[in-house]
């Protein structure tokens, strides 16, 4: 359950007062959890359940795992399958584009009654419950000591912050963007949106096109977007940014995704 899988950016994360952080791993799912108490046992149990629902559905519908286009699912399909499919349809991507964010929210929703502070990070996609202001760190250039952070006030939870990159991580991206981060109330929606928006960035001009497309979803399905390619950046919606300084400059070569 607890495994020393190396994700360097997690070393830059520190739990707040009265909080602990721990890792829960099951096959491809690698969760970093922060909460008021150790909830690793119920988190693992829920992870088994939710992964089983996705894989069970895909046994009879194998396209669910591989399609890069939206898929329709039956109304009696598992709840997480329906959420992933709806998010994929909304942003015209395959349902698995929403899987990390959907799982992060499912685990967070399940654990929230046991701890008022819950942060589930699933490969850089995050779902949070909190009563205090939080700062989510974003991917910096490895040669720099500074990074940007998204500030979320205590009134802004629960919410998801999900990201996609053509340069970092194992997830498939059809674009060339360095980073797209999306904030939304739904983990599946934020994840699918980040994938779709990053796919659109083929060159720096793509940032302008992205701004027009993202504007159609702001205030309804998503609340904020940050997109970066090279030295160019676009910020849309409710995204309060702050500068972050690395405490240990020697670690700056480890490119982090989200704190």
Secondary structure, DSSP 8 states (H G I E B T S, - for coil): -------GGGGG----TT-EEEEEEETTEEEEEEESS--HHHHHHHHHHHHHHHHHHHHH-THHHH-SS-----TTS-HHHHHHHHHHHHHTS-GGGGHHHHHHHHHHHHHHTT-S-EEEEETTEEEEE-SS-EEEE----TT-SEEEEEEE-GGG-SEEEEEE-SSSSSS--SS--SEEEEEES-HHHHHHHHHHHHHH-SSTTHHHHHHHHHHTTBTTTBSEEEEEETTEEEEEES-EEEEEE-S-GGGTTS-----
